[in-house]
Amino acid sequence: MAETILIERDGAIATVVLNRPEKLNALTKSMWQRLGEVFPATTSASSRASARTSTRHVPTAR
């Protein structure tokens, strides 16, 4: 089973990615809980934070 919450780091920038494209990244209860663990772990006293939501377009065959 693939991870549904991914963390990508680039220097001081941490990007949290929802990885559930087959369900259009709809959050499950366990994903909400994981986000509650992830966000505090990715911040420090000197960091700034912002949140952005988007989807990575996954083409589907018709």
PDB file of N, CA, C and O in Angstrom:
ATOM      1  N   MET A   1       0.846  -1.184   0.000  1.00  0.00           N
ATOM      2  CA  MET A   1       0.000   0.000   0.000  1.00  0.00           C
ATOM      3  C   MET A   1       0.885   1.239   0.000  1.00  0.00           C
ATOM      4  O   MET A   1       1.822   1.327   0.794  1.00  0.00           O
ATOM      5  N   ALA A   2       0.609   2.172  -0.857  1.00  0.00           N
ATOM      6  CA  ALA A   2       1.396   3.392  -0.964  1.00  0.00           C
ATOM      7  C   ALA A   2       1.098   4.321   0.209  1.00  0.00           C
ATOM      8  O   ALA A   2       0.004   4.316   0.771  1.00  0.00           O
ATOM      9  N   GLU A   3       2.105   5.118   0.559  1.00  0.00           N
ATOM     10  CA  GLU A   3       1.909   6.137   1.586  1.00  0.00           C
ATOM     11  C   GLU A   3       0.930   7.180   1.069  1.00  0.00           C
ATOM     12  O   GLU A   3       1.023   7.596  -0.086  1.00  0.00           O
ATOM     13  N   THR A   4       0.005   7.601   1.896  1.00  0.00           N
ATOM     14  CA  THR A   4      -0.974   8.591   1.468  1.00  0.00           C
ATOM     15  C   THR A   4      -0.555  10.011   1.830  1.00  0.00           C
ATOM     16  O   THR A   4      -1.108  10.970   1.292  1.00  0.00           O
ATOM     17  N   ILE A   5       0.408  10.159   2.726  1.00  0.00           N
ATOM     18  CA  ILE A   5       0.953  11.459   3.087  1.00  0.00           C
ATOM     19  C   ILE A   5       2.454  11.396   2.840  1.00  0.00           C
ATOM     20  O   ILE A   5       3.156  10.590   3.451  1.00  0.00           O
ATOM     21  N   LEU A   6       2.942  12.243   1.949  1.00  0.00           N
ATOM     22  CA  LEU A   6       4.365  12.273   1.623  1.00  0.00           C
ATOM     23  C   LEU A   6       4.949  13.608   2.065  1.00  0.00           C
ATOM     24  O   LEU A   6       4.268  14.633   2.027  1.00  0.00           O
ATOM     25  N   ILE A   7       6.207  13.596   2.484  1.00  0.00           N
ATOM     26  CA  ILE A   7       6.903  14.826   2.840  1.00  0.00           C
ATOM     27  C   ILE A   7       8.106  14.952   1.920  1.00  0.00           C
ATOM     28  O   ILE A   7       8.947  14.056   1.851  1.00  0.00           O
ATOM     29  N   GLU A   8       8.178  16.078   1.212  1.00  0.00           N
ATOM     30  CA  GLU A   8       9.297  16.363   0.329  1.00  0.00           C
ATOM     31  C   GLU A   8      10.013  17.578   0.899  1.00  0.00           C
ATOM     32  O   GLU A   8       9.378  18.589   1.202  1.00  0.00           O
ATOM     33  N   ARG A   9      11.334  17.485   1.047  1.00  0.00           N
ATOM     34  CA  ARG A   9      12.109  18.600   1.604  1.00  0.00           C
ATOM     35  C   ARG A   9      13.066  19.161   0.575  1.00  0.00           C
ATOM     36  O   ARG A   9      13.681  18.428  -0.199  1.00  0.00           O
ATOM     37  N   ASP A  10      13.177  20.486   0.583  1.00  0.00           N
ATOM     38  CA  ASP A  10      14.140  21.194  -0.243  1.00  0.00           C
ATOM     39  C   ASP A  10      14.695  22.316   0.615  1.00  0.00           C
ATOM     40  O   ASP A  10      14.137  23.412   0.660  1.00  0.00           O
ATOM     41  N   GLY A  11      15.794  22.034   1.292  1.00  0.00           N
ATOM     42  CA  GLY A  11      16.350  23.013   2.228  1.00  0.00           C
ATOM     43  C   GLY A  11      15.382  23.249   3.366  1.00  0.00           C
ATOM     44  O   GLY A  11      14.952  22.308   4.032  1.00  0.00           O
ATOM     45  N   ALA A  12      15.038  24.515   3.589  1.00  0.00           N
ATOM     46  CA  ALA A  12      14.138  24.874   4.692  1.00  0.00           C
ATOM     47  C   ALA A  12      12.670  24.700   4.341  1.00  0.00           C
ATOM     48  O   ALA A  12      11.799  24.928   5.181  1.00  0.00           O
ATOM     49  N   ILE A  13      12.390  24.297   3.105  1.00  0.00           N
ATOM     50  CA  ILE A  13      11.001  24.161   2.656  1.00  0.00           C
ATOM     51  C   ILE A  13      10.581  22.696   2.704  1.00  0.00           C
ATOM     52  O   ILE A  13      11.226  21.831   2.113  1.00  0.00           O
ATOM     53  N   ALA A  14       9.501  22.438   3.409  1.00  0.00           N
ATOM     54  CA  ALA A  14       8.915  21.096   3.447  1.00  0.00           C
ATOM     55  C   ALA A  14       7.569  21.154   2.745  1.00  0.00           C
ATOM     56  O   ALA A  14       6.735  22.008   3.044  1.00  0.00           O
ATOM     57  N   THR A  15       7.369  20.250   1.822  1.00  0.00           N
ATOM     58  CA  THR A  15       6.100  20.162   1.105  1.00  0.00           C
ATOM     59  C   THR A  15       5.401  18.883   1.517  1.00  0.00           C
ATOM     60  O   THR A  15       5.968  17.795   1.411  1.00  0.00           O
ATOM     61  N   VAL A  16       4.183  19.012   1.982  1.00  0.00           N
ATOM     62  CA  VAL A  16       3.383  17.852   2.378  1.00  0.00           C
ATOM     63  C   VAL A  16       2.434  17.544   1.219  1.00  0.00           C
ATOM     64  O   VAL A  16       1.655  18.396   0.790  1.00  0.00           O
ATOM     65  N   VAL A  17       2.515  16.320   0.728  1.00  0.00           N
ATOM     66  CA  VAL A  17       1.766  15.916  -0.454  1.00  0.00           C
ATOM     67  C   VAL A  17       0.720  14.869  -0.080  1.00  0.00           C
ATOM     68  O   VAL A  17       1.035  13.864   0.558  1.00  0.00           O
ATOM     69  N   LEU A  18      -0.509  15.111  -0.477  1.00  0.00           N
ATOM     70  CA  LEU A  18      -1.553  14.100  -0.334  1.00  0.00           C
ATOM     71  C   LEU A  18      -1.431  13.172  -1.530  1.00  0.00           C
ATOM     72  O   LEU A  18      -1.477  13.622  -2.675  1.00  0.00           O
ATOM     73  N   ASN A  19      -1.277  11.894  -1.273  1.00  0.00           N
ATOM     74  CA  ASN A  19      -1.007  10.930  -2.338  1.00  0.00           C
ATOM     75  C   ASN A  19      -2.123   9.884  -2.409  1.00  0.00           C
ATOM     76  O   ASN A  19      -1.927   8.714  -2.080  1.00  0.00           O
ATOM     77  N   ARG A  20      -3.273  10.331  -2.839  1.00  0.00           N
ATOM     78  CA  ARG A  20      -4.415   9.439  -2.989  1.00  0.00           C
ATOM     79  C   ARG A  20      -5.201   9.849  -4.233  1.00  0.00           C
ATOM     80  O   ARG A  20      -6.396  10.133  -4.158  1.00  0.00           O
ATOM     81  N   PRO A  21      -4.509   9.876  -5.386  1.00  0.00           N
ATOM     82  CA  PRO A  21      -5.139  10.427  -6.597  1.00  0.00           C
ATOM     83  C   PRO A  21      -6.361   9.653  -7.065  1.00  0.00           C
ATOM     84  O   PRO A  21      -7.257  10.228  -7.682  1.00  0.00           O
ATOM     85  N   GLU A  22      -6.408   8.371  -6.783  1.00  0.00           N
ATOM     86  CA  GLU A  22      -7.560   7.581  -7.245  1.00  0.00           C
ATOM     87  C   GLU A  22      -8.853   8.020  -6.569  1.00  0.00           C
ATOM     88  O   GLU A  22      -9.943   7.738  -7.065  1.00  0.00           O
ATOM     89  N   LYS A  23      -8.732   8.714  -5.429  1.00  0.00           N
ATOM     90  CA  LYS A  23      -9.902   9.245  -4.716  1.00  0.00           C
ATOM     91  C   LYS A  23      -9.882  10.770  -4.686  1.00  0.00           C
ATOM     92  O   LYS A  23     -10.505  11.397  -3.829  1.00  0.00           O
ATOM     93  N   LEU A  24      -9.141  11.364  -5.657  1.00  0.00           N
ATOM     94  CA  LEU A  24      -9.001  12.819  -5.759  1.00  0.00           C
ATOM     95  C   LEU A  24      -8.504  13.436  -4.454  1.00  0.00           C
ATOM     96  O   LEU A  24      -8.904  14.540  -4.083  1.00  0.00           O
ATOM     97  N   ASN A  25      -7.634  12.712  -3.770  1.00  0.00           N
ATOM     98  CA  ASN A  25      -7.000  13.132  -2.523  1.00  0.00           C
ATOM     99  C   ASN A  25      -7.981  13.417  -1.389  1.00  0.00           C
ATOM    100  O   ASN A  25      -7.687  14.214  -0.497  1.00  0.00           O
ATOM    101  N   ALA A  26      -9.135  12.773  -1.421  1.00  0.00           N
ATOM    102  CA  ALA A  26     -10.078  12.893  -0.307  1.00  0.00           C
ATOM    103  C   ALA A  26      -9.399  12.357   0.946  1.00  0.00           C
ATOM    104  O   ALA A  26      -8.736  11.321   0.909  1.00  0.00           O
ATOM    105  N   LEU A  27      -9.568  13.064   2.045  1.00  0.00           N
ATOM    106  CA  LEU A  27      -8.907  12.683   3.296  1.00  0.00           C
ATOM    107  C   LEU A  27      -9.697  11.624   4.044  1.00  0.00           C
ATOM    108  O   LEU A  27     -10.923  11.681   4.135  1.00  0.00           O
ATOM    109  N   THR A  28      -8.967  10.667   4.571  1.00  0.00           N
ATOM    110  CA  THR A  28      -9.553   9.670   5.461  1.00  0.00           C
ATOM    111  C   THR A  28      -9.260  10.091   6.902  1.00  0.00           C
ATOM    112  O   THR A  28      -8.472  11.008   7.136  1.00  0.00           O
ATOM    113  N   LYS A  29      -9.880   9.436   7.842  1.00  0.00           N
ATOM    114  CA  LYS A  29      -9.623   9.757   9.248  1.00  0.00           C
ATOM    115  C   LYS A  29      -8.145   9.563   9.584  1.00  0.00           C
ATOM    116  O   LYS A  29      -7.555  10.386  10.284  1.00  0.00           O
ATOM    117  N   SER A  30      -7.549   8.488   9.094  1.00  0.00           N
ATOM    118  CA  SER A  30      -6.131   8.245   9.393  1.00  0.00           C
ATOM    119  C   SER A  30      -5.230   9.289   8.728  1.00  0.00           C
ATOM    120  O   SER A  30      -4.170   9.615   9.262  1.00  0.00           O
ATOM    121  N   MET A  31      -5.639   9.816   7.569  1.00  0.00           N
ATOM    122  CA  MET A  31      -4.858  10.880   6.935  1.00  0.00           C
ATOM    123  C   MET A  31      -4.926  12.161   7.761  1.00  0.00           C
ATOM    124  O   MET A  31      -3.912  12.841   7.922  1.00  0.00           O
ATOM    125  N   TRP A  32      -6.096  12.501   8.286  1.00  0.00           N
ATOM    126  CA  TRP A  32      -6.228  13.674   9.162  1.00  0.00           C
ATOM    127  C   TRP A  32      -5.324  13.527  10.370  1.00  0.00           C
ATOM    128  O   TRP A  32      -4.650  14.476  10.769  1.00  0.00           O
ATOM    129  N   GLN A  33      -5.309  12.335  10.953  1.00  0.00           N
ATOM    130  CA  GLN A  33      -4.460  12.102  12.120  1.00  0.00           C
ATOM    131  C   GLN A  33      -2.990  12.249  11.754  1.00  0.00           C
ATOM    132  O   GLN A  33      -2.221  12.852  12.503  1.00  0.00           O
ATOM    133  N   ARG A  34      -2.598  11.703  10.612  1.00  0.00           N
ATOM    134  CA  ARG A  34      -1.202  11.787  10.163  1.00  0.00           C
ATOM    135  C   ARG A  34      -0.801  13.239   9.902  1.00  0.00           C
ATOM    136  O   ARG A  34       0.315  13.639  10.233  1.00  0.00           O
ATOM    137  N   LEU A  35      -1.696  14.028   9.315  1.00  0.00           N
ATOM    138  CA  LEU A  35      -1.398  15.447   9.101  1.00  0.00           C
ATOM    139  C   LEU A  35      -1.157  16.156  10.431  1.00  0.00           C
ATOM    140  O   LEU A  35      -0.302  17.037  10.521  1.00  0.00           O
ATOM    141  N   GLY A  36      -1.906  15.774  11.460  1.00  0.00           N
ATOM    142  CA  GLY A  36      -1.703  16.344  12.786  1.00  0.00           C
ATOM    143  C   GLY A  36      -0.338  16.023  13.357  1.00  0.00           C
ATOM    144  O   GLY A  36       0.175  16.769  14.192  1.00  0.00           O
ATOM    145  N   GLU A  37       0.257  14.932  12.924  1.00  0.00           N
ATOM    146  CA  GLU A  37       1.614  14.569  13.349  1.00  0.00           C
ATOM    147  C   GLU A  37       2.668  15.237  12.471  1.00  0.00           C
ATOM    148  O   GLU A  37       3.714  15.664  12.959  1.00  0.00           O
ATOM    149  N   VAL A  38       2.386  15.322  11.188  1.00  0.00           N
ATOM    150  CA  VAL A  38       3.367  15.804  10.212  1.00  0.00           C
ATOM    151  C   VAL A  38       3.647  17.298  10.345  1.00  0.00           C
ATOM    152  O   VAL A  38       4.809  17.702  10.371  1.00  0.00           O
ATOM    153  N   PHE A  39       2.610  18.120  10.430  1.00  0.00           N
ATOM    154  CA  PHE A  39       2.836  19.562  10.418  1.00  0.00           C
ATOM    155  C   PHE A  39       3.688  20.051  11.586  1.00  0.00           C
ATOM    156  O   PHE A  39       4.610  20.832  11.353  1.00  0.00           O
ATOM    157  N   PRO A  40       3.439  19.643  12.817  1.00  0.00           N
ATOM    158  CA  PRO A  40       4.334  20.087  13.884  1.00  0.00           C
ATOM    159  C   PRO A  40       5.776  19.590  13.697  1.00  0.00           C
ATOM    160  O   PRO A  40       6.720  20.272  14.097  1.00  0.00           O
ATOM    161  N   ALA A  41       5.947  18.430  13.105  1.00  0.00           N
ATOM    162  CA  ALA A  41       7.280  17.870  12.896  1.00  0.00           C
ATOM    163  C   ALA A  41       8.049  18.587  11.797  1.00  0.00           C
ATOM    164  O   ALA A  41       9.273  18.465  11.741  1.00  0.00           O
ATOM    165  N   THR A  42       7.381  19.327  10.925  1.00  0.00           N
ATOM    166  CA  THR A  42       8.056  19.988   9.815  1.00  0.00           C
ATOM    167  C   THR A  42       8.333  21.457  10.101  1.00  0.00           C
ATOM    168  O   THR A  42       8.847  22.161   9.232  1.00  0.00           O
ATOM    169  N   THR A  43       8.008  21.932  11.287  1.00  0.00           N
ATOM    170  CA  THR A  43       8.211  23.342  11.603  1.00  0.00           C
ATOM    171  C   THR A  43       9.257  23.508  12.696  1.00  0.00           C
ATOM    172  O   THR A  43       9.523  22.589  13.471  1.00  0.00           O
ATOM    173  N   SER A  44       9.834  24.682  12.741  1.00  0.00           N
ATOM    174  CA  SER A  44      10.756  25.045  13.815  1.00  0.00           C
ATOM    175  C   SER A  44      10.442  26.475  14.225  1.00  0.00           C
ATOM    176  O   SER A  44       9.625  27.145  13.594  1.00  0.00           O
ATOM    177  N   ALA A  45      11.089  26.935  15.277  1.00  0.00           N
ATOM    178  CA  ALA A  45      10.805  28.277  15.780  1.00  0.00           C
ATOM    179  C   ALA A  45      11.141  29.356  14.749  1.00  0.00           C
ATOM    180  O   ALA A  45      10.538  30.429  14.768  1.00  0.00           O
ATOM    181  N   SER A  46      12.083  29.092  13.860  1.00  0.00           N
ATOM    182  CA  SER A  46      12.490  30.098  12.886  1.00  0.00           C
ATOM    183  C   SER A  46      11.829  29.918  11.520  1.00  0.00           C
ATOM    184  O   SER A  46      12.147  30.640  10.576  1.00  0.00           O
ATOM    185  N   SER A  47      10.930  28.979  11.417  1.00  0.00           N
ATOM    186  CA  SER A  47      10.322  28.714  10.110  1.00  0.00           C
ATOM    187  C   SER A  47       9.030  29.496   9.938  1.00  0.00           C
ATOM    188  O   SER A  47       8.415  29.955  10.900  1.00  0.00           O
ATOM    189  N   ARG A  48       8.647  29.627   8.696  1.00  0.00           N
ATOM    190  CA  ARG A  48       7.360  30.204   8.345  1.00  0.00           C
ATOM    191  C   ARG A  48       6.601  29.141   7.584  1.00  0.00           C
ATOM    192  O   ARG A  48       7.200  28.266   6.959  1.00  0.00           O
ATOM    193  N   ALA A  49       5.315  29.213   7.634  1.00  0.00           N
ATOM    194  CA  ALA A  49       4.529  28.155   7.004  1.00  0.00           C
ATOM    195  C   ALA A  49       3.428  28.739   6.143  1.00  0.00           C
ATOM    196  O   ALA A  49       2.903  29.819   6.414  1.00  0.00           O
ATOM    197  N   SER A  50       3.098  28.011   5.116  1.00  0.00           N
ATOM    198  CA  SER A  50       1.915  28.316   4.335  1.00  0.00           C
ATOM    199  C   SER A  50       1.355  26.988   3.849  1.00  0.00           C
ATOM    200  O   SER A  50       2.064  25.984   3.788  1.00  0.00           O
ATOM    201  N   ALA A  51       0.120  26.997   3.518  1.00  0.00           N
ATOM    202  CA  ALA A  51      -0.527  25.773   3.032  1.00  0.00           C
ATOM    203  C   ALA A  51      -1.110  26.052   1.660  1.00  0.00           C
ATOM    204  O   ALA A  51      -1.651  27.127   1.402  1.00  0.00           O
ATOM    205  N   ARG A  52      -0.990  25.072   0.791  1.00  0.00           N
ATOM    206  CA  ARG A  52      -1.533  25.188  -0.558  1.00  0.00           C
ATOM    207  C   ARG A  52      -2.113  23.837  -0.911  1.00  0.00           C
ATOM    208  O   ARG A  52      -1.514  22.799  -0.629  1.00  0.00           O
ATOM    209  N   THR A  53      -3.244  23.853  -1.510  1.00  0.00           N
ATOM    210  CA  THR A  53      -3.831  22.594  -1.948  1.00  0.00           C
ATOM    211  C   THR A  53      -3.901  22.577  -3.461  1.00  0.00           C
ATOM    212  O   THR A  53      -4.189  23.588  -4.101  1.00  0.00           O
ATOM    213  N   SER A  54      -3.637  21.426  -4.008  1.00  0.00           N
ATOM    214  CA  SER A  54      -3.764  21.238  -5.446  1.00  0.00           C
ATOM    215  C   SER A  54      -3.780  19.746  -5.710  1.00  0.00           C
ATOM    216  O   SER A  54      -3.553  18.937  -4.811  1.00  0.00           O
ATOM    217  N   THR A  55      -4.043  19.407  -6.916  1.00  0.00           N
ATOM    218  CA  THR A  55      -3.963  18.006  -7.307  1.00  0.00           C
ATOM    219  C   THR A  55      -2.949  17.885  -8.420  1.00  0.00           C
ATOM    220  O   THR A  55      -2.775  18.798  -9.226  1.00  0.00           O
ATOM    221  N   ARG A  56      -2.304  16.780  -8.453  1.00  0.00           N
ATOM    222  CA  ARG A  56      -1.416  16.486  -9.549  1.00  0.00           C
ATOM    223  C   ARG A  56      -2.263  15.753 -10.578  1.00  0.00           C
ATOM    224  O   ARG A  56      -2.794  14.678 -10.301  1.00  0.00           O
ATOM    225  N   HIS A  57      -2.384  16.322 -11.738  1.00  0.00           N
ATOM    226  CA  HIS A  57      -3.261  15.751 -12.749  1.00  0.00           C
ATOM    227  C   HIS A  57      -2.740  14.387 -13.182  1.00  0.00           C
ATOM    228  O   HIS A  57      -1.604  14.250 -13.636  1.00  0.00           O
ATOM    229  N   VAL A  58      -3.582  13.402 -13.034  1.00  0.00           N
ATOM    230  CA  VAL A  58      -3.252  12.053 -13.487  1.00  0.00           C
ATOM    231  C   VAL A  58      -4.222  11.727 -14.613  1.00  0.00           C
ATOM    232  O   VAL A  58      -5.405  11.495 -14.365  1.00  0.00           O
ATOM    233  N   PRO A  59      -3.724  11.706 -15.861  1.00  0.00           N
ATOM    234  CA  PRO A  59      -4.633  11.425 -16.975  1.00  0.00           C
ATOM    235  C   PRO A  59      -5.234  10.030 -16.874  1.00  0.00           C
ATOM    236  O   PRO A  59      -4.569   9.080 -16.460  1.00  0.00           O
ATOM    237  N   THR A  60      -6.477   9.923 -17.253  1.00  0.00           N
ATOM    238  CA  THR A  60      -7.138   8.625 -17.275  1.00  0.00           C
ATOM    239  C   THR A  60      -7.561   8.304 -18.701  1.00  0.00           C
ATOM    240  O   THR A  60      -7.919   9.189 -19.478  1.00  0.00           O
ATOM    241  N   ALA A  61      -7.512   7.043 -19.019  1.00  0.00           N
ATOM    242  CA  ALA A  61      -7.934   6.623 -20.351  1.00  0.00           C
ATOM    243  C   ALA A  61      -9.457   6.614 -20.418  1.00  0.00           C
ATOM    244  O   ALA A  61     -10.121   6.218 -19.460  1.00  0.00           O
ATOM    245  N   ARG A  62      -9.989   7.035 -21.508  1.00  0.00           N
ATOM    246  CA  ARG A  62     -11.447   7.022 -21.676  1.00  0.00           C
ATOM    247  C   ARG A  62     -11.830   6.063 -22.736  1.00  0.00           C
ATOM    248  O   ARG A  62     -13.016   5.906 -23.028  1.00  0.00           O
TER     249      ARG A  62
END
